[in-house]
Amino acid sequence: MPDKFTSWMEEHFVPAAAKIGSNKFLAAIRDAFIAIMPITMTGAIATLFNVFVRDLPTSYLPDLHIADYCSG
């Protein structure tokens, strides 16, 4: 079964994917997304860190007085 599916994909899907992948405009967009991905991931992690350090103790855990220790 996997061999039949693989051969069907190679026959029908791979030529179209190769054509799309060789287009210089689409390749430029792909490379731009790849280049910007580390910056996007860093921003996402910084946002999560901000929620856990600043917003979560004051909004959701006020009875533990964690904000008193974090705000300096």
C-alpha positions in Angstrom: 0.0 0.0 0.0 2.7 2.6 0.8 4.5 1.8 -2.4 1.3 2.5 -4.4 0.7 5.8 -2.7 4.4 6.8 -3.1 4.4 6.0 -6.8 1.1 7.9 -7.3 2.6 11.0 -5.5 5.7 10.8 -7.5 3.7 10.6 -10.7 1.1 13.3 -10.0 2.2 15.6 -7.2 6.0 15.9 -7.5 6.1 17.4 -11.0 3.6 20.2 -9.9 5.5 20.8 -6.7 8.8 21.0 -8.6 7.3 23.6 -10.9 6.0 25.7 -8.1 9.3 25.3 -6.2 11.4 26.4 -9.2 9.4 29.7 -9.5 11.8 32.5 -8.5 9.1 34.7 -7.0 7.7 31.9 -4.8 11.2 30.9 -3.9 11.9 34.4 -2.7 8.8 34.4 -0.6 9.8 31.0 0.8 13.3 32.2 1.7 11.9 35.4 3.3 9.7 33.3 5.6 12.6 31.1 6.5 14.8 34.1 7.2 12.1 35.8 9.4 11.2 32.7 11.4 13.9 33.0 14.1 12.8 36.6 14.8 9.1 35.5 15.0 9.9 32.7 17.4 12.0 35.0 19.6 9.1 37.5 19.8 6.7 34.7 20.6 8.9 33.4 23.4 9.4 36.9 24.7 5.6 37.4 24.8 5.1 34.2 26.7 7.8 35.1 29.1 6.1 38.5 29.6 2.8 36.9 30.4 4.3 34.6 33.0 6.5 37.2 34.7 4.3 40.3 34.5 0.7 39.6 33.8 0.0 36.2 35.3 1.0 37.0 38.9 -1.0 40.3 39.0 -4.1 39.1 37.1 -4.6 35.5 38.0 -2.6 34.9 41.2 -3.1 38.0 43.3 -3.5 36.1 46.6 0.1 34.8 46.4 1.6 38.4 46.4 4.1 37.4 43.7 3.8 40.9 42.2 5.2 42.4 45.3 8.5 40.6 44.7 8.6 41.1 41.0 7.9 44.9 40.9 11.0 45.8 42.9 
